[in-house]
Amino acid sequence: MHPHISVWAHKKGYITSTILTNWFEAFGKYTRRQTKNPLIMDNLSTHLSTAVIDTARKNNIELLCLPPH
């Protein structure tokens, strides 16, 4: 596998807060720290954990959550 590719999986196909936090940490390595990096996502409560929000702030990622349907 390519060294810049990371893969996480859940046996039922869910994205858990742990998986999302790991993804954010990997994604943060490739963002520009000088500018805001917008990321559009749903507003599922497990996706907006404290760890995810803290990691986003640390990496200058601006979370833009879609409204519920």
C-alpha positions as CSV (number, residue, x, y, z in Angstrom):
1,M,0.0,0.0,0.0
2,H,1.1,3.5,-0.8
3,P,2.7,5.3,2.3
4,H,0.2,8.2,2.0
5,I,-2.8,6.0,2.2
6,S,-4.5,5.1,5.5
7,V,-7.4,2.7,5.8
8,W,-9.7,2.1,8.8
9,A,-12.8,-0.1,8.8
10,H,-15.6,-1.2,11.1
11,K,-17.0,-4.7,10.6
12,K,-20.5,-3.3,10.1
13,G,-19.4,-0.4,7.9
14,Y,-20.0,2.4,10.4
15,I,-17.8,5.4,10.8
16,T,-17.2,5.6,14.6
17,S,-15.8,8.6,16.4
18,T,-12.5,6.7,16.8
19,I,-12.2,6.0,13.1
20,L,-13.1,9.6,12.3
21,T,-10.6,10.9,14.8
22,N,-7.9,8.7,13.2
23,W,-8.9,9.9,9.7
24,F,-8.8,13.6,10.9
25,E,-5.3,13.2,12.3
26,A,-4.1,11.7,9.0
27,F,-6.0,14.3,7.0
28,G,-4.5,17.1,9.1
29,K,-1.0,16.2,8.0
30,Y,-1.9,17.3,4.4
31,T,-3.8,20.5,5.2
32,R,-2.4,24.0,5.0
33,R,-2.0,25.4,8.4
34,Q,-1.9,29.0,7.3
35,T,-5.4,29.0,5.8
36,K,-8.8,27.6,6.9
37,N,-9.4,24.2,5.3
38,P,-13.2,23.8,4.9
39,L,-14.6,20.3,5.3
40,I,-18.3,19.6,4.5
41,M,-19.8,16.8,6.6
42,D,-23.0,15.6,8.0
43,N,-23.9,16.5,11.6
44,L,-24.2,13.0,13.1
45,S,-23.4,13.3,16.8
46,T,-20.7,10.5,16.7
47,H,-19.0,12.5,14.0
48,L,-18.8,15.6,16.1
49,S,-17.0,14.3,19.1
50,T,-14.8,16.5,21.3
51,A,-11.7,14.7,19.9
52,V,-12.8,15.4,16.3
53,I,-13.5,19.0,17.0
54,D,-10.1,19.4,18.8
55,T,-8.2,17.7,16.0
56,A,-10.0,19.9,13.4
57,R,-9.0,23.1,15.4
58,K,-5.4,21.9,15.8
59,N,-5.1,21.4,12.0
60,N,-7.0,24.6,11.0
61,I,-9.9,22.6,9.5
62,E,-13.2,24.4,9.5
63,L,-16.1,21.9,10.0
64,L,-19.2,22.8,7.9
65,C,-22.1,20.6,8.9
66,L,-25.1,20.0,6.7
67,P,-28.5,20.5,8.3
68,P,-30.5,17.3,9.0
69,H,-33.0,16.2,6.4
